């Protein structure tokens, strides 16, 4: 991929960067060779990004050409929104107060160069603001407000012109620019890939949906299908627009960076698993209870409990029953209660965290079926056995988390009703990648829940289907990238 630095006047560009072409904004906008360029990362360093200015059109046309503009038009709009700046100030309040605590002034300006500042103590704040407003050169303004014991507030974020960089900062800016542009972009050896994917994954995460070997197998599969891969982490939020696709392999949650990554990726036009809607729907058991009832999906007897109907739990679902926090995962926020007294003891703590709680009949079994579904088709089937000495797949009440045994089953050997029910349930959530938990109890098949971000670990879920699993996911992405057109080329 060709990196282009676009400025009004290349003669005024103060840095020489090997492998980077510096081009005038007018040339980029009007010359055919740039509009015909199939793969380009466009670093828009024009002095002004206002609506319908030259800088605005550089980012706008870069997106139309399938190039990768930084900043994107979405970021340019964000920079001009006072409401969004206020929201970011509130979201980053703790970091802002901690970072600026030593200052004794009424106003502070922070220069951010490719996500860094010359003073290391401001690095975390610089990175956080770069993540929210991905633009190469930024200046953030903070104001001290004396009321309420005093606090700092972010009042504006704007692009920084190269002419505004102090002489004492230029060596630092050059160092950051070199590091930023030196990253590999779409080429591995002699082969050039058509698309580039970010896999969001954190090594060592206890509940990670894929282990390191699975990530390597995904990577090989994507590359077999013309999609290069870079594993990224939470600090790479600002870079999402550089990629064509995002595959989230961290445990997802609505109030978590995984959800923010999914939202930004979708906003920037990437192909995404897991998409934001899937994360919202799958992470809330109240939503699932309503959806199952509406569409007649068989599930255990369920009651959505609030403070006004808590006396109806025993009559509606029986005792013992299971109480579930709506957003609980990996058996956390789930409790089995056997009496009215236990109900009265457990519910208040759950109501402190959520207005609604899910109560479900207890349907014990030695294992759950897990049906992996992709694009409304079965991908794999496993038996997830209960953790030793426990009634759930995951046991987290001791010094270490314990998991039940995973037993892969060939698709053709799984009970047809289990596979069909899993596919039907997942279809109500979208055409992405889902894991559906199904219990088989006394001749009944019951959907327990539909999970986004299902586990795919090497030697477990893939044990029988092998590379077919990884290739299916790669083909899903490739088909949608080709259909979208977008940034791919070559």
C-alpha positions as a Markdown table, in Angstrom:
| # | Residue | x | y | z |
|---|---|---|---|---|
| 1 | Unk | 0.0 | 0.0 | 0.0 |
| 2 | Unk | 1.3 | 3.4 | -1.0 |
| 3 | Unk | 1.5 | 6.0 | 1.9 |
| 4 | Unk | 0.7 | 9.5 | 0.8 |
| 5 | Unk | 1.2 | 12.6 | 2.8 |
| 6 | Unk | -1.2 | 15.3 | 1.4 |
| 7 | Unk | -0.5 | 18.9 | 2.1 |
| 8 | Unk | -1.3 | 22.2 | 0.5 |
| 9 | Unk | 2.3 | 23.0 | -0.4 |
| 10 | Unk | 4.9 | 20.1 | -0.4 |
| 11 | Unk | 7.7 | 22.6 | -0.3 |
| 12 | Unk | 6.7 | 23.5 | 3.2 |
| 13 | Unk | 6.6 | 19.9 | 4.4 |
| 14 | Unk | 9.4 | 19.9 | 6.9 |
| 15 | Unk | 10.2 | 16.2 | 7.1 |
| 16 | Unk | 11.8 | 13.7 | 4.8 |
| 17 | Unk | 10.3 | 10.2 | 5.3 |
| 18 | Unk | 11.7 | 7.2 | 3.4 |
| 19 | Unk | 9.0 | 5.4 | 1.4 |
| 20 | Unk | 6.4 | 8.2 | 1.8 |
| 21 | Unk | 5.3 | 10.3 | -1.1 |
| 22 | Unk | 4.4 | 13.9 | -0.3 |
| 23 | Unk | 1.8 | 15.3 | -2.7 |
| 24 | Unk | 0.0 | 18.6 | -3.0 |
| 25 | Unk | -3.7 | 18.5 | -2.1 |
| 26 | Unk | -4.7 | 19.9 | -5.5 |
| 27 | Unk | -2.7 | 17.2 | -7.3 |
| 28 | Unk | -4.3 | 14.5 | -5.2 |
| 29 | Unk | -7.8 | 15.9 | -6.0 |
| 30 | Unk | -7.4 | 16.4 | -9.8 |
| 31 | Unk | -4.7 | 14.2 | -11.2 |
| 32 | Unk | -5.8 | 10.9 | -12.7 |
| 33 | Unk | -2.9 | 8.9 | -11.4 |
| 34 | Unk | -4.1 | 9.4 | -7.8 |
| 35 | Unk | -7.7 | 8.6 | -8.6 |
| 36 | Unk | -6.6 | 5.4 | -10.4 |
| 37 | Unk | -4.4 | 4.3 | -7.5 |
| 38 | Unk | -5.8 | 1.1 | -6.1 |
| 39 | Unk | -4.2 | 1.0 | -2.7 |
| 40 | Unk | -3.2 | 4.1 | -0.7 |
| 41 | Unk | -3.1 | 5.3 | 2.9 |
| 42 | Unk | -3.7 | 9.0 | 2.7 |
| 43 | Unk | -2.4 | 11.1 | 5.6 |
| 44 | Unk | -4.3 | 14.4 | 5.2 |
| 45 | Unk | -2.2 | 17.2 | 6.8 |
| 46 | Unk | -3.9 | 20.1 | 5.2 |
| 47 | Unk | -4.1 | 23.3 | 7.3 |
| 48 | Unk | -7.9 | 23.3 | 7.3 |
| 49 | Unk | -10.5 | 20.6 | 7.4 |
| 50 | Unk | -13.6 | 22.8 | 7.4 |
| 51 | Unk | -16.7 | 21.7 | 5.4 |
| 52 | Unk | -16.0 | 21.9 | 1.6 |
| 53 | Unk | -12.4 | 23.1 | 2.1 |
| 54 | Unk | -9.5 | 21.4 | 0.3 |
| 55 | Unk | -8.7 | 19.4 | 3.4 |
| 56 | Unk | -12.3 | 18.2 | 3.6 |
| 57 | Unk | -12.3 | 17.1 | 0.0 |
| 58 | Unk | -9.0 | 15.2 | 0.4 |
| 59 | Unk | -10.5 | 12.9 | 3.0 |
| 60 | Unk | -13.9 | 12.7 | 1.3 |
| 61 | Unk | -12.4 | 11.7 | -2.1 |
| 62 | Unk | -9.9 | 9.4 | -0.5 |
| 63 | Unk | -12.8 | 7.4 | 1.0 |
| 64 | Unk | -14.6 | 7.4 | -2.4 |
| 65 | Unk | -11.5 | 6.0 | -4.1 |
| 66 | Unk | -11.2 | 3.2 | -1.6 |
| 67 | Unk | -8.1 | 4.8 | -0.1 |
| 68 | Unk | -7.6 | 5.0 | 3.7 |
| 69 | Unk | -7.8 | 8.7 | 4.9 |
| 70 | Unk | -6.5 | 9.8 | 8.2 |
| 71 | Unk | -8.4 | 11.7 | 9.5 |
| 72 | Unk | -11.6 | 10.3 | 8.0 |
| 73 | Unk | -14.6 | 12.5 | 7.2 |
| 74 | Unk | -16.2 | 11.1 | 10.3 |
| 75 | Unk | -13.3 | 12.3 | 12.4 |
| 76 | Unk | -13.4 | 15.7 | 10.8 |
| 77 | Unk | -17.0 | 16.1 | 11.7 |
| 78 | Unk | -16.3 | 14.9 | 15.2 |
| 79 | Unk | -13.6 | 17.6 | 15.6 |
| 80 | Unk | -16.2 | 20.3 | 15.0 |
| 81 | Unk | -18.8 | 18.9 | 17.4 |
| 82 | Unk | -18.8 | 20.6 | 20.8 |
| 83 | Unk | -21.2 | 18.1 | 22.2 |
| 84 | Unk | -18.9 | 15.2 | 21.3 |
| 85 | Unk | -15.9 | 17.0 | 22.9 |
| 86 | Unk | -18.0 | 17.4 | 26.1 |
| 87 | Unk | -18.9 | 13.7 | 26.1 |
| 88 | Unk | -15.2 | 12.7 | 25.6 |
| 89 | Unk | -14.2 | 15.1 | 28.4 |
| 90 | Unk | -16.7 | 13.3 | 30.7 |
| 91 | Unk | -15.6 | 9.8 | 29.6 |
| 92 | Unk | -11.9 | 10.6 | 30.1 |
| 93 | Unk | -12.4 | 12.7 | 33.2 |
| 94 | Unk | -10.4 | 10.5 | 35.6 |
| 95 | Unk | -7.5 | 10.4 | 33.2 |
| 96 | Unk | -7.6 | 14.1 | 32.5 |
| 97 | Unk | -7.6 | 15.0 | 36.2 |
| 98 | Unk | -4.8 | 12.6 | 37.0 |
| 99 | Unk | -2.7 | 13.7 | 34.0 |
| 100 | Unk | -3.0 | 17.5 | 34.7 |
| 101 | Unk | -3.0 | 17.4 | 38.5 |
| 102 | Unk | 0.4 | 19.1 | 38.7 |
| 103 | Unk | -0.5 | 22.1 | 36.6 |
| 104 | Unk | -1.1 | 25.5 | 38.2 |
| 105 | Unk | -2.7 | 27.5 | 35.5 |
| 106 | Unk | -6.1 | 28.3 | 34.1 |
| 107 | Unk | -5.6 | 26.9 | 30.6 |
| 108 | Unk | -3.4 | 24.1 | 29.1 |
| 109 | Unk | -2.8 | 23.2 | 25.5 |
| 110 | Unk | -1.7 | 19.6 | 24.6 |
| 111 | Unk | 0.0 | 18.9 | 21.3 |
| 112 | Unk | -0.5 | 15.4 | 20.1 |
| 113 | Unk | 1.8 | 14.0 | 17.4 |
| 114 | Unk | 0.6 | 10.6 | 16.0 |
| 115 | Unk | -0.8 | 9.8 | 19.5 |
| 116 | Unk | 2.2 | 11.0 | 21.5 |
| 117 | Unk | 3.4 | 14.1 | 23.4 |
| 118 | Unk | 7.0 | 15.2 | 24.0 |
| 119 | Unk | 6.4 | 14.9 | 27.7 |
| 120 | Unk | 5.9 | 11.2 | 28.6 |
| 121 | Unk | 3.6 | 12.0 | 31.5 |
| 122 | Unk | 1.0 | 13.1 | 29.0 |
| 123 | Unk | 1.3 | 10.0 | 26.8 |
| 124 | Unk | -1.7 | 8.1 | 28.1 |
| 125 | Unk | -3.9 | 11.2 | 27.7 |
| 126 | Unk | -2.5 | 11.9 | 24.2 |
| 127 | Unk | -3.2 | 8.3 | 23.2 |
| 128 | Unk | -6.7 | 8.4 | 24.6 |
| 129 | Unk | -7.5 | 11.6 | 22.6 |
| 130 | Unk | -5.9 | 10.3 | 19.5 |
| 131 | Unk | -8.1 | 7.2 | 19.8 |
| 132 | Unk | -11.2 | 9.4 | 20.0 |
| 133 | Unk | -10.1 | 11.8 | 17.3 |
| 134 | Unk | -7.7 | 9.9 | 14.9 |
| 135 | Unk | -5.8 | 12.6 | 13.1 |
| 136 | Unk | -2.0 | 12.8 | 12.7 |
| 137 | Unk | -1.4 | 16.2 | 14.4 |
| 138 | Unk | -3.8 | 17.5 | 17.1 |
| 139 | Unk | -4.0 | 20.2 | 19.7 |
| 140 | Unk | -6.3 | 19.8 | 22.7 |
| 141 | Unk | -7.3 | 22.7 | 24.9 |
| 142 | Unk | -8.2 | 22.3 | 28.6 |
| 143 | Unk | -9.7 | 24.8 | 30.9 |
| 144 | Unk | -9.5 | 24.9 | 34.7 |
| 145 | Unk | -12.9 | 25.3 | 36.3 |
| 146 | Unk | -12.7 | 26.4 | 39.9 |
| 147 | Unk | -16.2 | 25.4 | 41.0 |
| 148 | Unk | -16.9 | 22.1 | 42.8 |
| 149 | Unk | -13.4 | 22.0 | 44.3 |
| 150 | Unk | -11.9 | 22.6 | 40.9 |
| 151 | Unk | -11.4 | 20.4 | 37.9 |
| 152 | Unk | -10.0 | 20.3 | 34.4 |
| 153 | Unk | -12.3 | 20.2 | 31.4 |
| 154 | Unk | -11.5 | 19.5 | 27.7 |
| 155 | Unk | -12.9 | 22.4 | 25.7 |
| 156 | Unk | -11.7 | 21.8 | 22.2 |
| 157 | Unk | -9.7 | 19.5 | 19.9 |
| 158 | Unk | -8.5 | 20.8 | 16.6 |
| 159 | Unk | -6.1 | 19.8 | 13.8 |
| 160 | Unk | -2.6 | 21.2 | 14.2 |
| 161 | Unk | -0.8 | 22.6 | 11.1 |
| 162 | Unk | 2.8 | 21.7 | 10.5 |
| 163 | Unk | 3.7 | 25.4 | 10.7 |
| 164 | Unk | 2.5 | 25.4 | 14.3 |
| 165 | Unk | 5.0 | 22.7 | 15.5 |
| 166 | Unk | 7.6 | 24.4 | 17.7 |
| 167 | Unk | 11.2 | 24.1 | 16.6 |
| 168 | Unk | 12.0 | 22.2 | 19.8 |
| 169 | Unk | 9.4 | 19.6 | 18.9 |
| 170 | Unk | 10.4 | 18.8 | 15.3 |
| 171 | Unk | 12.9 | 16.1 | 16.0 |
| 172 | Unk | 10.3 | 14.3 | 18.2 |
| 173 | Unk | 7.6 | 14.7 | 15.6 |
| 174 | Unk | 9.9 | 13.3 | 12.9 |
| 175 | Unk | 10.7 | 10.3 | 15.1 |
| 176 | Unk | 6.9 | 9.6 | 15.7 |
| 177 | Unk | 6.1 | 10.0 | 12.0 |
| 178 | Unk | 8.9 | 7.6 | 11.0 |
| 179 | Unk | 7.7 | 5.0 | 13.5 |
| 180 | Unk | 4.1 | 5.4 | 12.3 |
| 181 | Unk | 4.9 | 5.2 | 8.6 |
| 182 | Unk | 7.4 | 2.3 | 9.1 |
| 183 | Unk | 4.7 | -0.2 | 10.1 |
| 184 | Unk | 4.2 | -3.0 | 7.5 |
| 185 | Unk | 1.1 | -2.2 | 5.3 |
| 186 | Unk | -0.3 | -5.1 | 3.3 |
| 187 | Unk | 2.9 | -6.8 | 2.0 |
| 188 | Unk | 4.5 | -10.0 | 3.3 |
| 189 | Unk | 7.4 | -11.1 | 1.2 |
| 190 | Unk | 6.7 | -11.4 | -2.5 |
| 191 | Unk | 2.9 | -11.5 | -2.2 |
| 192 | Unk | 0.6 | -8.5 | -2.0 |
| 193 | Unk | -2.7 | -9.0 | -0.3 |
| 194 | Unk | -5.9 | -7.5 | -1.5 |
| 195 | Unk | -7.4 | -6.7 | 1.9 |
| 196 | Unk | -6.1 | -6.0 | 5.4 |
| 197 | Unk | -7.8 | -7.2 | 8.6 |
| 198 | Unk | -7.3 | -6.4 | 12.2 |
| 199 | Unk | -7.8 | -9.2 | 14.7 |
| 200 | Unk | -8.6 | -7.7 | 18.2 |
| 201 | Unk | -7.0 | -10.2 | 20.6 |
| 202 | Unk | -5.2 | -10.0 | 23.9 |
| 203 | Unk | -2.8 | -12.8 | 24.8 |
| 204 | Unk | -3.3 | -14.0 | 28.3 |
| 205 | Unk | -6.9 | -13.1 | 28.6 |
| 206 | Unk | -8.4 | -15.9 | 30.8 |
| 207 | Unk | -11.7 | -15.9 | 29.0 |
| 208 | Unk | -10.4 | -15.2 | 25.5 |
| 209 | Unk | -12.6 | -16.9 | 22.8 |
| 210 | Unk | -9.5 | -18.1 | 20.9 |
| 211 | Unk | -6.1 | -19.2 | 22.0 |
| 212 | Unk | -2.8 | -18.3 | 20.3 |
| 213 | Unk | -2.8 | -21.4 | 18.1 |
| 214 | Unk | -6.3 | -20.6 | 16.8 |
| 215 | Unk | -5.3 | -17.1 | 16.1 |
| 216 | Unk | -2.4 | -18.4 | 14.0 |
| 217 | Unk | -4.7 | -20.7 | 12.1 |
| 218 | Unk | -7.2 | -17.9 | 11.5 |
| 219 | Unk | -4.3 | -15.8 | 10.2 |
| 220 | Unk | -3.2 | -18.5 | 7.8 |
| 221 | Unk | -6.7 | -19.0 | 6.5 |
| 222 | Unk | -7.3 | -15.3 | 5.9 |
| 223 | Unk | -4.0 | -15.0 | 4.0 |
| 224 | Unk | -4.9 | -18.0 | 1.9 |
| 225 | Unk | -8.0 | -16.0 | 0.8 |
| 226 | Unk | -6.1 | -12.7 | 0.1 |
| 227 | Unk | -6.6 | -11.0 | 3.4 |
| 228 | Unk | -3.5 | -9.9 | 5.4 |
| 229 | Unk | -3.8 | -9.9 | 9.2 |
| 230 | Unk | -2.4 | -7.8 | 12.0 |
| 231 | Unk | -3.2 | -8.6 | 15.6 |
| 232 | Unk | -4.2 | -5.4 | 17.4 |
| 233 | Unk | -5.0 | -4.4 | 21.0 |
| 234 | Unk | -7.0 | -1.9 | 22.9 |
| 235 | Unk | -4.4 | 0.9 | 22.2 |
| 236 | Unk | -4.9 | 0.6 | 18.5 |
| 237 | Unk | -8.4 | 2.0 | 18.5 |
| 238 | Unk | -7.4 | 5.0 | 16.5 |
| 239 | Unk | -6.0 | 2.8 | 13.7 |
| 240 | Unk | -9.2 | 0.9 | 12.8 |
| 241 | Unk | -9.8 | 3.0 | 9.7 |
| 242 | Unk | -6.5 | 1.7 | 8.3 |
| 243 | Unk | -8.1 | -1.8 | 7.8 |
| 244 | Unk | -10.8 | -3.3 | 5.6 |
| 245 | Unk | -12.1 | -5.7 | 8.2 |
| 246 | Unk | -12.2 | -6.3 | 12.0 |
| 247 | Unk | -12.5 | -9.7 | 13.7 |
| 248 | Unk | -13.0 | -9.5 | 17.4 |
| 249 | Unk | -11.4 | -12.3 | 19.4 |
| 250 | Unk | -11.6 | -10.7 | 22.8 |
| 251 | Unk | -14.5 | -11.3 | 25.2 |
| 252 | Unk | -17.1 | -8.7 | 24.2 |
| 253 | Unk | -19.2 | -6.5 | 26.4 |
| 254 | Unk | -21.3 | -3.4 | 25.8 |
| 255 | Unk | -19.4 | -1.2 | 28.3 |
| 256 | Unk | -16.0 | -2.3 | 27.0 |
| 257 | Unk | -13.5 | -1.3 | 24.3 |
| 258 | Unk | -14.6 | -4.3 | 22.2 |
| 259 | Unk | -18.0 | -2.6 | 21.6 |
| 260 | Unk | -16.3 | 0.7 | 20.9 |
| 261 | Unk | -14.1 | -1.0 | 18.3 |
| 262 | Unk | -17.1 | -2.7 | 16.7 |
| 263 | Unk | -19.0 | 0.6 | 16.5 |
| 264 | Unk | -16.0 | 2.5 | 15.0 |
| 265 | Unk | -15.3 | -0.2 | 12.5 |
| 266 | Unk | -18.9 | -0.2 | 11.3 |
| 267 | Unk | -18.9 | 3.6 | 11.1 |
| 268 | Unk | -15.7 | 3.5 | 9.0 |
| 269 | Unk | -17.2 | 0.9 | 6.6 |
| 270 | Unk | -15.2 | -2.2 | 7.7 |
| 271 | Unk | -16.7 | -5.7 | 7.5 |
| 272 | Unk | -17.0 | -6.7 | 11.2 |
| 273 | Unk | -17.5 | -9.8 | 13.4 |
| 274 | Unk | -18.8 | -9.2 | 16.0 |
| 275 | Unk | -20.9 | -6.2 | 14.9 |
| 276 | Unk | -22.3 | -3.8 | 17.5 |
| 277 | Unk | -25.9 | -5.1 | 17.2 |
| 278 | Unk | -24.8 | -8.7 | 17.8 |
| 279 | Unk | -22.9 | -7.6 | 20.9 |
| 280 | Unk | -25.9 | -5.7 | 22.3 |
| 281 | Unk | -28.4 | -8.5 | 21.6 |
| 282 | Unk | -26.3 | -11.5 | 22.7 |
| 283 | Unk | -25.0 | -9.8 | 25.9 |
| 284 | Unk | -28.5 | -9.2 | 27.3 |
| 285 | Unk | -30.6 | -12.1 | 28.6 |
| 286 | Unk | -33.7 | -10.0 | 28.9 |
| 287 | Unk | -33.5 | -9.3 | 25.2 |
| 288 | Unk | -33.0 | -13.0 | 24.5 |
| 289 | Unk | -36.0 | -14.0 | 26.7 |
| 290 | Unk | -38.3 | -11.6 | 24.8 |
| 291 | Unk | -37.0 | -12.7 | 21.4 |
| 292 | Unk | -37.4 | -16.4 | 22.1 |
| 293 | Unk | -40.9 | -15.9 | 23.3 |
| 294 | Unk | -41.9 | -13.7 | 20.3 |
| 295 | Unk | -40.5 | -16.2 | 17.8 |
| 296 | Unk | -41.5 | -19.4 | 19.5 |
| 297 | Unk | -37.9 | -20.6 | 20.1 |
| 298 | Unk | -38.1 | -23.3 | 22.8 |
| 299 | Unk | -36.3 | -22.4 | 26.0 |
| 300 | Unk | -36.7 | -23.0 | 29.7 |
| 301 | Unk | -39.6 | -21.4 | 31.5 |
| 302 | Unk | -38.5 | -17.8 | 31.9 |
| 303 | Unk | -39.8 | -14.8 | 33.8 |
| 304 | Unk | -38.3 | -11.3 | 33.5 |
| 305 | Unk | -38.3 | -10.1 | 37.1 |
| 306 | Unk | -38.7 | -6.6 | 38.4 |
| 307 | Unk | -39.4 | -5.3 | 41.9 |
| 308 | Unk | -43.1 | -5.4 | 41.3 |
| 309 | Unk | -43.4 | -9.1 | 40.3 |
| 310 | Unk | -40.7 | -10.8 | 42.4 |
| 311 | Unk | -43.3 | -12.6 | 44.3 |
| 312 | Unk | -44.3 | -14.5 | 41.2 |
| 313 | Unk | -41.0 | -16.2 | 40.5 |
| 314 | Unk | -41.7 | -19.5 | 42.3 |
| 315 | Unk | -45.1 | -19.9 | 40.6 |
| 316 | Unk | -43.9 | -19.0 | 37.1 |
| 317 | Unk | -40.6 | -21.0 | 36.8 |
| 318 | Unk | -40.6 | -23.3 | 39.9 |
| 319 | Unk | -38.0 | -23.9 | 42.5 |
| 320 | Unk | -35.1 | -24.5 | 42.4 |
| 321 | Unk | -34.5 | -21.9 | 39.7 |
| 322 | Unk | -31.7 | -19.9 | 38.2 |
| 323 | Unk | -31.4 | -16.1 | 38.6 |
| 324 | Unk | -29.4 | -14.3 | 35.9 |
| 325 | Unk | -28.0 | -10.8 | 35.7 |
| 326 | Unk | -28.9 | -9.7 | 32.2 |
| 327 | Unk | -25.3 | -9.1 | 31.1 |
| 328 | Unk | -23.6 | -11.9 | 32.9 |
| 329 | Unk | -21.2 | -14.1 | 31.1 |
| 330 | Unk | -19.0 | -17.1 | 31.8 |
| 331 | Unk | -21.3 | -18.1 | 34.6 |
| 332 | Unk | -20.8 | -14.8 | 36.4 |
| 333 | Unk | -23.9 | -13.1 | 37.7 |
| 334 | Unk | -25.8 | -16.4 | 37.7 |
| 335 | Unk | -27.1 | -18.0 | 40.9 |
| 336 | Unk | -29.2 | -21.1 | 41.6 |
| 337 | Unk | -31.7 | -20.6 | 44.4 |
| 338 | Unk | -33.8 | -23.4 | 46.0 |
| 339 | Unk | -36.3 | -21.6 | 48.3 |
| 340 | Unk | -38.4 | -18.4 | 48.7 |
| 341 | Unk | -36.0 | -17.3 | 51.4 |
| 342 | Unk | -33.0 | -17.6 | 49.0 |
| 343 | Unk | -34.9 | -15.6 | 46.4 |
| 344 | Unk | -35.6 | -12.8 | 48.9 |
| 345 | Unk | -31.9 | -12.8 | 49.8 |
| 346 | Unk | -30.5 | -12.9 | 46.3 |
| 347 | Unk | -32.8 | -10.5 | 44.3 |
| 348 | Unk | -32.0 | -7.2 | 46.1 |
| 349 | Unk | -28.3 | -7.4 | 45.1 |
| 350 | Unk | -29.2 | -8.2 | 41.5 |
| 351 | Unk | -31.7 | -5.3 | 41.4 |
| 352 | Unk | -28.9 | -3.0 | 42.6 |
| 353 | Unk | -27.1 | -3.7 | 39.3 |
| 354 | Unk | -30.1 | -3.9 | 36.9 |
| 355 | Unk | -33.7 | -2.9 | 36.9 |
| 356 | Unk | -34.6 | -6.3 | 35.4 |
| 357 | Unk | -33.4 | -9.8 | 36.3 |
| 358 | Unk | -34.0 | -13.1 | 34.4 |
| 359 | Unk | -35.4 | -16.0 | 36.4 |
| 360 | Unk | -35.3 | -19.4 | 34.6 |
| 361 | Unk | -36.4 | -22.9 | 35.5 |
| 362 | Unk | -33.5 | -25.1 | 36.5 |
| 363 | Unk | -32.9 | -27.8 | 33.9 |
| 364 | Unk | -29.9 | -29.8 | 35.0 |
| 365 | Unk | -27.9 | -31.8 | 32.5 |
| 366 | Unk | -24.4 | -33.3 | 32.2 |
| 367 | Unk | -23.6 | -31.2 | 29.1 |
| 368 | Unk | -24.9 | -28.5 | 26.8 |
| 369 | Unk | -24.7 | -28.8 | 23.0 |
| 370 | Unk | -22.8 | -25.9 | 21.5 |
| 371 | Unk | -23.7 | -25.3 | 17.8 |
| 372 | Unk | -21.4 | -22.9 | 16.0 |
| 373 | Unk | -23.3 | -21.0 | 13.3 |
| 374 | Unk | -21.9 | -18.8 | 10.6 |
| 375 | Unk | -24.1 | -17.1 | 8.0 |
| 376 | Unk | -27.1 | -19.1 | 9.1 |
| 377 | Unk | -25.2 | -22.4 | 8.5 |
| 378 | Unk | -23.8 | -24.9 | 11.0 |
| 379 | Unk | -20.0 | -24.6 | 11.4 |
| 380 | Unk | -19.3 | -27.1 | 14.2 |
| 381 | Unk | -20.9 | -28.9 | 17.0 |
| 382 | Unk | -19.5 | -29.8 | 20.5 |
| 383 | Unk | -20.7 | -31.2 | 23.8 |
| 384 | Unk | -19.7 | -28.7 | 26.5 |
| 385 | Unk | -19.6 | -30.8 | 29.7 |
| 386 | Unk | -20.2 | -29.3 | 33.1 |
| 387 | Unk | -17.2 | -28.4 | 35.2 |
| 388 | Unk | -16.2 | -31.2 | 37.6 |
| 389 | Unk | -18.5 | -31.2 | 40.7 |
| 390 | Unk | -20.5 | -28.2 | 39.4 |
| 391 | Unk | -23.8 | -27.6 | 37.6 |
| 392 | Unk | -22.4 | -25.1 | 35.0 |
| 393 | Unk | -19.8 | -25.3 | 32.2 |
| 394 | Unk | -17.6 | -22.8 | 34.0 |
| 395 | Unk | -16.8 | -22.9 | 37.7 |
| 396 | Unk | -15.4 | -19.7 | 39.1 |
| 397 | Unk | -16.0 | -20.0 | 42.8 |
| 398 | Unk | -12.5 | -21.3 | 43.7 |
| 399 | Unk | -8.9 | -20.1 | 43.6 |
| 400 | Unk | -8.9 | -20.8 | 39.8 |
| 401 | Unk | -11.5 | -21.0 | 37.1 |
| 402 | Unk | -12.3 | -24.5 | 36.0 |
| 403 | Unk | -13.9 | -25.5 | 32.7 |
| 404 | Unk | -15.8 | -28.6 | 31.7 |
| 405 | Unk | -14.5 | -31.0 | 29.0 |
| 406 | Unk | -15.2 | -30.1 | 25.4 |
| 407 | Unk | -16.2 | -33.0 | 23.2 |
| 408 | Unk | -16.3 | -32.3 | 19.4 |
| 409 | Unk | -19.0 | -34.1 | 17.4 |
| 410 | Unk | -19.2 | -34.4 | 13.7 |
| 411 | Unk | -22.0 | -32.4 | 12.2 |
| 412 | Unk | -23.5 | -35.5 | 10.6 |
| 413 | Unk | -23.5 | -37.3 | 14.0 |
| 414 | Unk | -25.2 | -34.6 | 16.0 |
| 415 | Unk | -28.9 | -35.0 | 16.6 |
| 416 | Unk | -30.6 | -33.2 | 13.6 |
| 417 | Unk | -33.0 | -31.3 | 15.9 |
| 418 | Unk | -30.1 | -29.8 | 17.8 |
| 419 | Unk | -28.3 | -28.5 | 14.8 |
| 420 | Unk | -31.6 | -27.2 | 13.2 |
| 421 | Unk | -32.6 | -25.5 | 16.4 |
| 422 | Unk | -29.2 | -23.9 | 16.8 |
| 423 | Unk | -29.3 | -22.5 | 13.3 |
| 424 | Unk | -32.9 | -21.2 | 13.7 |
| 425 | Unk | -32.0 | -19.4 | 16.9 |
| 426 | Unk | -28.9 | -17.8 | 15.6 |
| 427 | Unk | -30.7 | -16.6 | 12.5 |
| 428 | Unk | -32.7 | -14.3 | 14.7 |
| 429 | Unk | -29.5 | -12.5 | 15.6 |
| 430 | Unk | -27.9 | -12.0 | 12.2 |
| 431 | Unk | -25.7 | -13.7 | 9.7 |
| 432 | Unk | -22.4 | -13.5 | 11.6 |
| 433 | Unk | -20.7 | -15.9 | 13.9 |
| 434 | Unk | -22.6 | -17.3 | 16.9 |
| 435 | Unk | -22.5 | -20.0 | 19.4 |
| 436 | Unk | -25.9 | -21.5 | 20.4 |
| 437 | Unk | -26.2 | -23.4 | 23.7 |
| 438 | Unk | -28.9 | -26.1 | 23.5 |
| 439 | Unk | -29.9 | -28.5 | 26.3 |
| 440 | Unk | -31.5 | -31.9 | 25.7 |
| 441 | Unk | -33.6 | -32.7 | 28.8 |
| 442 | Unk | -36.2 | -35.5 | 28.9 |
| 443 | Unk | -36.8 | -35.4 | 25.2 |
| 444 | Unk | -37.0 | -31.6 | 25.1 |
| 445 | Unk | -34.6 | -29.4 | 23.2 |
| 446 | Unk | -34.2 | -26.0 | 24.8 |
| 447 | Unk | -32.1 | -23.0 | 23.7 |
| 448 | Unk | -30.3 | -21.7 | 26.7 |
| 449 | Unk | -28.7 | -18.7 | 25.0 |
| 450 | Unk | -27.1 | -17.4 | 21.8 |
| 451 | Unk | -23.6 | -16.1 | 22.2 |
| 452 | Unk | -21.7 | -13.7 | 20.0 |
| 453 | Unk | -17.9 | -14.2 | 20.0 |
| 454 | Unk | -18.1 | -18.0 | 20.4 |
| 455 | Unk | -15.1 | -20.0 | 21.5 |
| 456 | Unk | -12.8 | -21.3 | 18.7 |
| 457 | Unk | -9.8 | -22.9 | 20.4 |
| 458 | Unk | -7.2 | -25.1 | 18.6 |
| 459 | Unk | -7.8 | -28.7 | 19.2 |
| 460 | Unk | -11.3 | -28.2 | 20.6 |
| 461 | Unk | -14.0 | -26.7 | 18.4 |
| 462 | Unk | -11.8 | -27.3 | 15.3 |
| 463 | Unk | -10.7 | -30.8 | 16.2 |
| 464 | Unk | -12.9 | -32.6 | 13.6 |
| 465 | Unk | -13.5 | -29.9 | 11.0 |
| 466 | Unk | -9.9 | -28.7 | 11.0 |
| 467 | Unk | -9.1 | -25.9 | 8.5 |
| 468 | Unk | -12.6 | -26.0 | 7.2 |
| 469 | Unk | -13.7 | -23.9 | 10.1 |
| 470 | Unk | -11.1 | -21.2 | 9.6 |
| 471 | Unk | -11.5 | -21.2 | 5.8 |
| 472 | Unk | -15.3 | -20.7 | 6.3 |
| 473 | Unk | -14.7 | -17.6 | 8.4 |
| 474 | Unk | -12.2 | -16.3 | 5.9 |
| 475 | Unk | -14.6 | -16.9 | 3.0 |
| 476 | Unk | -17.3 | -15.1 | 4.9 |
| 477 | Unk | -15.1 | -12.0 | 5.2 |
| 478 | Unk | -13.8 | -12.2 | 1.6 |
| 479 | Unk | -17.2 | -12.5 | 0.0 |
| 480 | Unk | -18.4 | -9.4 | 1.9 |
| 481 | Unk | -15.3 | -7.4 | 1.2 |
| 482 | Unk | -15.6 | -8.2 | -2.5 |
| 483 | Unk | -19.3 | -7.4 | -2.6 |
| 484 | Unk | -18.6 | -4.1 | -0.8 |
| 485 | Unk | -15.9 | -3.0 | -3.2 |
| 486 | Unk | -14.3 | -0.6 | -0.8 |
| 487 | Unk | -10.6 | -0.4 | -0.2 |
| 488 | Unk | -9.4 | -3.5 | -1.8 |
| 489 | Unk | -7.3 | -3.5 | -4.9 |
| 490 | Unk | -4.7 | -5.5 | -6.8 |
